[in-house]
């Protein structure tokens, strides 16, 4: 199972870390943007605007609030589902597996 975790993390690292690809037109659109492309709310003077981008392709979809961009990102967590674990002890087994993986 630990080998599977390593394999999946490697795939995520290789496939989902493309740098931002932005051209002059997109940069102009970023500077003129009045609202976040993720939540649709208008910017105010205290908002931190960022250049959102797809981590798989590197494409720039639009300007975003810093918080919206962070909440919208891909996660490196991989859900694992066990079937047919009976009893209360299975809860402790799954917790220990999580601790081992973090190390």
C-alpha positions as CSV (number, residue, x, y, z in Angstrom):
1,X,0.0,0.0,0.0
2,X,2.9,2.4,0.8
3,X,4.3,1.7,-2.7
4,X,0.9,2.7,-4.2
5,X,1.0,6.0,-2.2
6,X,4.5,6.8,-3.5
7,X,3.4,6.0,-7.1
8,X,0.3,8.2,-6.8
9,X,2.3,11.1,-5.3
10,X,4.8,10.8,-8.1
11,X,2.0,11.0,-10.8
12,X,0.5,14.1,-9.1
13,X,3.9,15.7,-8.9
14,X,4.7,15.0,-12.6
15,X,1.3,15.8,-14.1
16,X,-0.1,18.6,-12.0
17,X,2.7,21.1,-11.6
18,X,2.8,23.0,-14.8
19,X,3.9,26.6,-14.5
20,X,1.7,29.5,-15.5
21,X,1.6,30.3,-19.3
22,X,0.4,33.9,-19.7
23,X,0.6,36.1,-22.8
24,X,0.3,39.9,-23.1
25,X,-3.4,39.8,-23.8
26,X,-4.0,37.7,-20.7
27,X,-1.8,40.0,-18.6
28,X,-3.8,43.0,-19.8
29,X,-7.0,41.2,-18.9
30,X,-5.6,40.5,-15.4
31,X,-4.8,44.2,-14.8
32,X,-8.2,45.3,-15.9
33,X,-10.2,42.6,-14.1
34,X,-12.9,43.9,-11.8
35,X,-14.1,40.6,-10.4
36,X,-12.9,37.1,-9.4
37,X,-13.5,34.5,-12.1
38,X,-14.0,31.8,-9.4
39,X,-16.6,33.4,-7.1
40,X,-17.8,36.2,-9.4
41,X,-17.6,38.9,-6.6
42,X,-16.1,42.3,-7.4
43,X,-12.7,43.3,-6.1
44,X,-12.3,46.0,-3.4
45,X,-9.2,47.9,-2.5
46,X,-8.1,45.4,0.2
47,X,-8.4,42.3,-1.9
48,X,-5.3,40.4,-3.0
49,X,-5.7,39.5,-6.7
50,X,-3.7,36.6,-8.2
51,X,-3.3,35.0,-11.6
52,X,-5.1,31.7,-11.3
53,X,-3.9,28.9,-13.6
54,X,-4.6,25.3,-14.4
55,X,-1.9,23.1,-12.8
56,X,-2.4,20.5,-15.5
57,X,-2.1,22.7,-18.6
58,X,-0.6,25.9,-17.3
59,X,-3.4,28.0,-19.0
60,X,-4.6,31.2,-17.4
61,X,-8.4,31.2,-16.9
62,X,-8.6,34.6,-15.1
63,X,-8.0,36.8,-12.2
64,X,-9.0,35.5,-8.7
65,X,-9.0,36.5,-5.0
66,X,-6.0,35.0,-3.2
67,X,-8.3,33.1,-0.9
68,X,-10.5,31.8,-3.7
69,X,-7.4,30.6,-5.6
70,X,-6.1,28.7,-2.6
71,X,-9.5,27.0,-1.9
72,X,-9.9,26.1,-5.5
73,X,-6.6,24.2,-5.9
74,X,-6.1,20.5,-6.3
75,X,-5.3,18.5,-3.2
76,X,-2.7,15.8,-2.9
77,X,-4.9,13.8,-0.6
78,X,-6.1,10.5,-2.0
79,X,-9.2,9.0,-0.5
80,X,-8.9,5.4,0.5
81,X,-12.0,3.4,1.1
82,X,-12.0,0.0,2.8
83,X,-14.9,-2.4,2.5
84,X,-16.1,-5.1,5.0
85,X,-14.1,-3.9,8.0
86,X,-16.1,-5.0,10.9
87,X,-16.1,-3.7,14.5
88,X,-14.7,-0.7,16.3
89,X,-11.0,-1.8,15.9
90,X,-11.0,-1.0,12.2
91,X,-11.1,2.7,13.1
92,X,-7.8,2.4,14.9
93,X,-6.2,0.4,12.0
94,X,-7.1,3.1,9.5
95,X,-5.8,5.9,11.8
96,X,-2.5,4.1,12.2
97,X,-2.1,3.6,8.4
98,X,-2.6,7.3,8.0
99,X,0.1,8.0,10.5
100,X,2.5,5.6,8.8
101,X,1.9,7.3,5.4
102,X,2.6,10.8,6.9
103,X,6.0,9.6,8.0
